[in-house]
Amino acid sequence: MSTLNDFDFSGKVILIVEDAETSNRFYNAALSRTNAKLLWAIDGEEALERLKENDDIDVVLLDLSLPGISGFDVLKNIRKSDTALSVIVQTAYVLSGEESACYELGANDFITKPIMLDQLLSSLQKHF
């Protein structure tokens, strides 16, 4: 089993798109020791702005259920301009066909909440 010390994401930038405060606290605690630079967006509109402002983002960790612009629409917008950026979709509410729809829209990975630390770190490492 991997430990948090096995993951060094120095020089990597992760955009976390999440509106739930508890999830954001989890991501901050889980990822702060990996040495990655963390950027935050609490809704789809802010996520798209962060992407325009930062061309050094390596991975987007994208919640599907967002206020305003949905995670699906954020993913569609990302793929219109960038087919190489890694997008890991995460959600608490997995509906039938949702995972396959995300992959069809260009998601690179799909994880469900509650998120297991090993799963999150392994997914991120795979996409760096």
C-alpha positions in Angstrom: 0.0 0.0 0.0 1.3 3.4 -1.0 1.8 6.2 1.5 1.4 9.9 1.0 5.2 10.2 1.1 5.4 8.1 -2.0 3.9 10.9 -4.1 5.9 13.9 -5.0 4.1 16.1 -7.5 6.7 19.0 -7.3 6.3 21.3 -10.3 2.8 20.0 -11.1 -0.3 22.2 -11.0 -3.7 20.8 -10.1 -6.9 22.8 -10.7 -9.5 21.6 -8.2 -13.1 22.4 -9.2 -15.3 21.7 -6.3 -18.1 23.6 -4.5 -18.3 21.5 -1.3 -16.3 22.9 1.5 -15.8 19.5 3.1 -14.4 18.1 -0.1 -12.1 21.1 -0.5 -10.7 20.5 3.0 -10.1 16.9 2.1 -8.2 17.8 -1.1 -6.2 20.4 0.7 -5.2 17.9 3.4 -4.6 15.1 1.0 -2.6 17.0 -1.6 -0.7 19.7 0.3 2.0 17.3 1.2 2.6 16.2 -2.4 4.3 19.5 -3.2 1.8 20.2 -6.1 0.6 23.7 -6.6 -3.1 23.7 -6.0 -5.5 26.1 -7.7 -9.2 26.3 -6.7 -12.5 27.1 -8.4 -15.9 26.8 -6.7 -18.0 26.7 -9.8 -17.8 26.1 -13.5 -17.5 29.7 -14.5 -14.5 30.2 -12.1 -13.0 27.0 -13.4 -13.0 28.3 -17.0 -11.5 31.6 -15.9 -8.7 29.8 -14.0 -8.0 27.8 -17.2 -7.7 30.9 -19.3 -5.4 32.6 -16.7 -3.1 29.6 -16.2 -1.6 27.7 -19.0 0.6 25.7 -16.7 -2.3 23.5 -15.3 -1.4 19.8 -15.6 -4.6 18.2 -14.3 -8.1 19.3 -13.6 -10.0 17.5 -10.8 -13.5 18.3 -11.8 -16.7 17.8 -9.8 -19.8 17.2 -12.0 -22.3 18.8 -9.7 -21.5 22.5 -9.7 -23.6 25.6 -9.3 -24.2 27.4 -12.6 -22.2 25.8 -15.4 -22.2 22.0 -14.8 -19.1 19.9 -14.7 -20.2 18.3 -18.0 -20.3 21.7 -19.7 -16.9 22.6 -18.2 -15.5 19.4 -19.7 -17.0 20.2 -23.1 -15.5 23.7 -23.0 -12.1 22.3 -22.0 -12.1 19.9 -24.9 -13.1 22.6 -27.4 -9.7 24.3 -26.8 -7.5 21.6 -25.3 -7.5 18.0 -26.0 -4.3 17.2 -24.2 -5.1 18.5 -20.7 -5.9 15.7 -18.3 -9.3 15.9 -16.6 -10.3 13.6 -13.8 -14.0 13.7 -13.1 -15.2 13.1 -9.6 -18.7 12.9 -8.3 -20.8 11.7 -5.4 -23.9 11.0 -7.5 -23.2 8.4 -10.1 -26.2 8.1 -12.4 -26.6 5.4 -15.0 -24.5 6.1 -18.0 -22.8 9.1 -16.4 -19.3 7.6 -16.3 -19.4 6.6 -20.0 -20.8 10.0 -20.9 -17.8 11.6 -19.2 -15.4 9.4 -21.2 -17.2 10.2 -24.4 -16.8 14.0 -23.6 -13.1 13.5 -23.2 -12.5 12.8 -19.5 -9.3 10.9 -18.8 -10.4 9.3 -15.5 -13.5 9.0 -13.3 -13.6 8.6 -9.5 -16.5 8.5 -7.1 -17.0 10.0 -3.7 -16.2 9.3 -1.0 -12.8 9.5 -2.6 -10.2 7.1 -1.3 -6.8 8.7 -0.9 -4.9 5.9 -2.7 -7.3 6.1 -5.6 -6.9 9.9 -5.9 -3.1 9.9 -5.7 -2.8 7.0 -8.1 -5.1 8.7 -10.6 -3.2 11.9 -10.4 0.2 10.2 -10.8 -1.1 8.3 -13.8 -2.0 11.6 -15.6 1.2 13.5 -14.8 
